[in-house]
Amino acid sequence: MDKNYASIKPTSPISHQYRRLAQKIADLCPKNFATEIALIGSTACGVADEDSDIELICWINNIATALERKEWLETIGAREILIDKEPLSDGSVWTTCLFENTWVEIGWQNELAQEKLLCALLEGTILDSSQLIGAGLLTQAIILRSNGLINNWQNRLKYYPENLSTALISSLIKPWQSSHLIKVRFALVKRQQRFALTQKLTQDINNLLRILFAVNKKWESSTKWLDLVLEQMTIKPLKLVERIDRIFSCLSLNEKVCLTLELIIETLNLLPQSPDIKQAINTLEKNLD
């Protein structure tokens, strides 16, 4: 599978600068703190700008304590160190700091936990978006230190399981199969509940994008660089970014809902037509009449 947006345009000058700084941090990291280190995110993909930060993830079997990680960062000159109190859903622990006047996020993950997660991803049993985004980040990563594990994981993630695509689409279209759930949007329009409606439409668009990742057999990505990601998709509605932007512009609330439902219907018509997908399309169309 191709990387989502790693080669869309020439690497930005800031990405070059940040990559050198990321390598410096990796070189300063003790071997007993990380056996594998990778650069991820916008800098790895070459699209970093002046508002981007550096994102590193480290793997080792026995993760150093929060205090040990803080003390190491202090020894290399990092400032404003903030250590997350709780791990993420994948078990990784993260720290944010300022290094040479650049914001850096560093995560630590247990190697065995990463391997277990990878196996579950490739079996198609994980539908959680944050963990699917994690897989996407790993495919795009630049290796800064390794004994071979990162390259092994990246090679295995070139395969996108068919059953994952099917399961994701089946799960994501369920809210659109119910007339009652669709009519909630028009009820919010009638009540002029702009914030609640925006939340509902944001969820709709997010689910639509996740469906496009699934049907295009791509691991999910952050929406921060949506236009670049969508350029790499062959199956998608026309002028998708412009249409999403229009939905969240200053239209009437009713227009926002109608444009969203029309975009969902167009997206679902691009998919292989299962009974569930046909039901969702029919339900959406009836509520647009």
C-alpha positions in Angstrom: 0.0 0.0 0.0 1.3 3.5 -0.9 2.0 6.0 1.9 -0.9 8.3 2.3 0.8 11.6 1.4 4.5 11.1 1.9 5.5 11.9 -1.8 2.7 14.3 -2.9 5.0 17.3 -3.1 8.7 18.1 -2.4 9.7 18.0 1.2 9.2 21.4 2.9 12.4 23.2 4.2 11.0 23.0 7.7 10.6 19.2 7.4 14.3 19.0 6.5 15.2 21.1 9.5 13.0 19.2 11.8 14.2 15.8 10.6 17.8 16.8 11.5 16.6 17.9 14.9 14.7 14.6 15.4 17.8 12.6 14.5 19.8 14.7 17.1 17.3 13.8 19.8 17.4 10.1 18.8 21.2 10.1 18.9 21.0 11.6 22.4 18.5 9.0 23.6 20.2 6.2 25.8 20.0 2.7 24.3 18.3 1.5 27.5 15.5 4.1 26.8 14.7 3.0 23.2 15.9 0.3 20.9 13.7 1.5 18.1 13.0 5.2 17.3 10.9 6.6 14.5 9.8 10.1 13.3 6.1 10.3 12.5 3.5 12.9 11.5 3.8 15.8 9.2 7.6 16.1 9.4 8.0 12.5 8.4 5.7 13.1 5.5 7.5 16.2 4.4 4.7 18.6 4.9 5.6 20.3 8.1 5.3 24.1 8.4 6.1 26.8 10.9 3.2 25.7 13.1 4.1 22.0 13.1 5.9 20.1 15.9 8.2 17.1 15.9 6.6 13.7 16.8 8.8 10.8 17.8 7.9 7.4 19.0 10.3 5.0 20.8 10.0 1.3 21.4 11.6 -0.8 24.1 10.5 -3.8 26.2 10.8 -2.0 29.6 9.8 1.6 29.4 11.6 4.0 31.7 9.6 5.7 34.5 8.2 9.1 34.0 10.8 10.5 36.4 13.6 8.9 34.5 12.3 10.2 31.1 12.0 13.7 32.6 15.5 13.6 34.0 16.9 12.5 30.6 15.1 15.3 28.8 16.4 17.8 31.2 20.0 16.6 30.7 19.7 17.2 26.9 18.4 20.7 27.5 14.6 20.2 27.0 12.3 22.7 28.8 8.6 23.0 29.6 8.4 19.2 30.0 4.8 17.9 30.3 4.3 14.2 31.0 0.9 12.7 30.3 -0.5 11.0 33.4 -2.4 8.3 31.5 -1.4 6.1 28.6 -3.3 6.2 25.3 -5.6 3.4 24.2 -2.7 1.6 22.6 -0.7 1.7 25.8 1.8 4.3 24.7 2.9 7.0 27.1 3.6 10.6 25.8 5.7 13.6 26.8 5.7 17.1 25.3 8.7 19.4 25.6 10.5 22.3 24.1 13.9 21.3 22.6 16.0 24.0 20.9 13.0 26.2 20.6 10.9 23.6 18.8 8.0 21.7 20.3 8.5 18.0 20.4 6.1 15.1 21.3 7.8 11.9 22.3 5.9 8.6 22.9 7.1 5.3 24.3 5.5 2.0 23.5 6.3 -1.5 24.6 7.7 -3.6 21.7 5.6 -6.7 22.7 2.5 -4.6 23.0 3.2 -3.0 19.6 3.6 -6.5 18.1 0.3 -7.7 19.6 -1.5 -4.6 18.4 -0.1 -5.1 14.9 -1.3 -8.7 14.8 -4.8 -7.6 15.8 -4.8 -4.8 13.1 -3.8 -7.3 10.4 -6.5 -9.7 11.6 -9.0 -6.9 11.0 -10.4 -7.0 14.5 -9.7 -3.4 15.5 -12.1 -0.7 14.4 -11.0 2.0 16.8 -10.0 5.1 14.7 -7.1 6.2 16.9 -5.4 2.8 16.6 -6.0 2.7 12.8 -4.5 6.2 12.6 -1.5 4.8 14.6 -1.1 2.2 11.9 -1.1 4.9 9.3 1.5 6.9 11.2 3.7 3.8 11.4 3.6 3.2 7.6 4.7 6.8 7.0 7.4 6.8 9.7 11.1 7.6 9.1 13.4 5.2 11.0 16.0 7.0 13.2 17.2 4.0 15.2 16.3 0.3 14.7 17.3 -3.3 15.1 14.9 -4.2 12.2 11.6 -4.2 14.0 10.2 -0.9 12.5 11.0 -2.0 8.9 9.3 -5.4 9.7 6.2 -3.7 10.9 6.1 -1.3 8.0 6.4 -4.2 5.5 3.5 -6.1 7.2 1.3 -3.0 7.1 1.5 -2.9 3.4 -1.3 -5.4 3.6 -4.8 -4.0 4.4 -7.2 -6.7 5.5 -10.3 -7.0 3.4 -12.4 -8.0 6.4 -11.4 -4.8 8.1 -12.8 -2.7 5.2 -16.0 -4.7 5.3 -16.4 -4.5 9.1 -15.7 -0.8 9.2 -18.2 0.1 6.5 -20.8 -2.1 8.0 -20.3 -0.4 11.4 -20.2 3.2 10.1 -23.3 3.1 8.0 -25.6 1.9 10.8 -26.7 5.4 12.0 -27.8 6.2 8.4 -30.1 3.1 8.2 -32.5 4.6 10.7 -34.9 7.3 9.7 -35.3 8.3 13.3 -31.6 9.0 13.7 -31.4 10.9 10.5 -34.4 13.1 11.4 -32.5 14.2 14.5 -30.5 16.6 12.3 -33.7 18.3 11.0 -35.0 18.5 14.6 -31.8 20.4 15.5 -32.3 22.7 12.5 -35.9 23.4 13.6 -34.7 24.2 17.2 -31.8 26.3 15.8 -29.3 24.3 17.8 -26.2 25.3 15.8 -23.6 23.8 18.1 -25.3 20.4 18.5 -25.9 20.2 14.8 -22.3 21.0 14.0 -21.3 18.1 16.3 -23.7 15.8 14.5 -22.5 16.8 11.0 -18.8 16.6 12.1 -19.5 13.0 13.1 -21.2 12.3 9.8 -18.3 13.7 7.8 -15.7 11.9 9.9 -17.6 8.6 9.3 -17.7 9.3 5.6 -14.0 9.9 5.5 -13.4 6.7 7.5 -15.5 4.8 4.9 -13.3 6.3 2.1 -10.1 5.1 3.9 -11.7 1.6 4.1 -12.9 1.3 0.6 -9.5 2.6 -0.7 -7.7 0.1 1.5 -5.7 2.8 3.3 -4.9 3.0 7.0 -6.5 6.0 8.5 -4.8 9.4 8.8 -5.3 12.6 10.7 -7.6 15.1 8.9 -5.0 17.9 9.4 -3.8 17.5 5.9 -7.0 16.2 4.4 -6.5 17.7 0.9 -3.2 15.9 0.6 -4.6 12.6 1.9 -7.6 12.7 -0.5 -5.4 13.3 -3.5 -4.1 9.8 -3.1 -7.5 8.2 -3.0 -9.0 6.9 -6.3 -12.5 6.2 -4.9 -14.1 9.4 -3.6 -16.8 12.0 -4.5 -15.8 14.8 -6.8 -14.5 18.0 -5.2 -14.8 16.5 -1.8 -12.6 18.9 0.2 -14.4 21.9 -1.3 -17.8 20.4 -0.5 -16.8 19.6 3.1 -15.5 23.2 3.5 -18.8 24.5 2.2 -20.8 22.4 4.7 -19.0 24.1 7.6 -19.2 27.6 6.1 -21.9 30.2 6.8 -24.8 28.4 5.1 -28.3 28.1 6.6 -28.6 25.1 9.0 -31.0 23.3 6.6 -28.5 23.7 3.7 -25.8 22.2 5.8 -27.8 19.1 6.6 -29.0 18.6 3.0 -25.5 19.0 1.5 -24.1 16.5 4.1 -26.8 13.9 3.4 -26.3 14.4 -0.4 -22.5 13.9 0.1 -23.1 10.7 2.1 -25.4 9.3 -0.5 -22.9 10.0 -3.3 -20.2 8.3 -1.2 -22.3 5.2 -0.5 -23.1 4.9 -4.2 -19.4 4.5 -4.8 -19.3 1.3 -2.7 -20.1 -2.3 -3.6 -23.8 -2.4 -3.1 -24.7 -4.7 -0.2 -28.3 -4.8 1.3 -27.2 -2.7 4.2 -25.6 0.0 2.0 -28.8 0.0 -0.2 -30.9 0.4 2.9 -28.8 3.3 4.1 -29.0 5.0 0.7 -32.8 4.6 0.6 -33.3 5.9 4.1 -31.1 8.9 3.4 -32.9 9.7 0.1 -36.4 9.5 1.8 -35.3 12.0 4.4 -34.1 14.4 1.8 -37.4 14.4 -0.1 
